[in-house]
Amino acid sequence: MKIFKATRKYENWLQKELNVFTDDLALKEQKLKEDRFTFLRGTYYRWMQLFPEICKKAAVAPVVLSVGDLHAANFGTWRDAKGQLVWGINDFDEAAPLPYTQDLIRLAASVELASEVEELKIGLDAACEAILNGYRACLESNGKPIILDDEHDWLRQIYIRNEKAAEKFWVKLEQLPDIDHEVPTEARIALEATFPAKGLEYRVKRRQAGVGSLGRPRYTALTEWQGEHIARETKPLLPSAALWTEKKHKGAEIYYEEILARAVRSLDPVVKVYSGWVVRRLAPDSIRIELAELGSERDEKRMLRVMGWETGNIHLGTPTAVKDVLNDLNVRKKDWLKKSTIKMTKATVKDWEMWREVNRE
């Protein structure tokens, strides 16, 4: 199956399951041809078709509850119940039980594909080493949430926004277009359930964000409380594309809540799932951070090590598999991650070049 047929079949499924925003799908079609990294982010369904065949040895590995659509732009910050600033993986739309190797290979491939557009200096050997070192160290020590305190001051300095940036953030949200149709009852219930007080008046905006989730309905509610800006966003969840690829999606479980509850994590108290709709808080200190935003202070090797560590935090949510995962890591060849990453990178680039050629203006 080629990328075009895979995309058509996947989008047909989406349209059967959801009230898809068709102009978002048109935008996604254009974004996918921009660069290889964006293409990877927007075609997880295709990745899961290719991975078991291309990485046959790597795919035979202990299964853990995995992120699925893990990549280097799937990290950001949030505030936990204590008000601490936490850093980690912030999107679990595609969570599913998968070989632990899948998350690591996809993360490494995303770094390789992002290296040109994000101007990364780190090579693939060093990137794989850093990811694996962080991952193994996390599993061996039973993990720890990444709180941006003195221990991770280098990370705090990268992510903290100044007051001027915060003002721009809220202005940008205010300038979003209003939703031009009736908001589904389930979406309104989900949004209102996470407001800090009942009965708040709010406006619902239309925000286009991400790549892989483009097309799914997304509703952003803006209000004020005690003189502070409040923003909440909700979108519907579906079974992971990993299950869709294997034709196991009908009536399948959605793992978003479970993976959050089981991981080693300092939770964002706002992130909840209500009747199939996930809600999260939007704020200058609670958003996804793109690699290009990290600035000149970034230490790429240290950053990838902590990404590997955070992946370990998630996989520790399957405690019965941890010993098997560590044993599996010990018997794999030293360069297994690099070789698997190269294979998946080549396959992704091949699809991207085909997509770009057919969709060339």
Salt bridges, closest charged atoms under 4 A:
ASP23 OD1 - ARG206 NH2 2.99
ASP24 OD1 - ARG206 NH2 2.49
GLU53 OE1 - LYS56 NZ 3.95
ASP69 OD1 - ARG106 NH2 2.61
ASP91 OD2 - ARG288 NH2 2.82
ASP93 OD2 - LYS235 NZ 2.77
GLU94 OE2 - ARG216 NH2 3.81
ASP103 OD2 - HIS315 NE2 2.82
GLU116 OE1 - ARG36 NH2 3.58
ASP125 OD1 - LYS338 NZ 3.12
ASP149 OD1 - HIS152 ND1 3.96
GLU151 OE1 - LYS144 NZ 3.26
GLU174 OE1 - ARG203 NH1 2.65
ASP178 OD1 - LYS205 NZ 2.93
ASP180 OD1 - HIS181 ND1 3.23
GLU224 OE2 - HIS229 ND1 3.96
GLU233 OE1 - ARG207 NE 2.65
GLU233 OE2 - ARG218 NH1 2.67
GLU233 OE2 - ARG280 NH2 3.93
GLU246 OE1 - LYS248 NZ 3.48
GLU258 OE2 - ARG262 NH1 2.29
ASP285 OD2 - ARG79 NE 2.73
ASP285 OD1 - ARG281 NH2 3.41
GLU290 OE1 - ARG41 NH1 3.02
GLU293 OE1 - ARG161 NH2 3.31
ASP299 OD2 - ARG302 NE 3.66
GLU300 OE2 - ARG298 NE 3.52
GLU310 OE2 - ARG265 NH1 3.08
ASP328 OD2 - ARG332 NE 2.60
ASP335 OD2 - LYS339 NZ 3.51
ASP351 OD2 - ARG46 NE 2.68
GLU357 OE1 - ARG360 NH2 3.17
GLU361 OE2 - LYS33 NZ 3.70
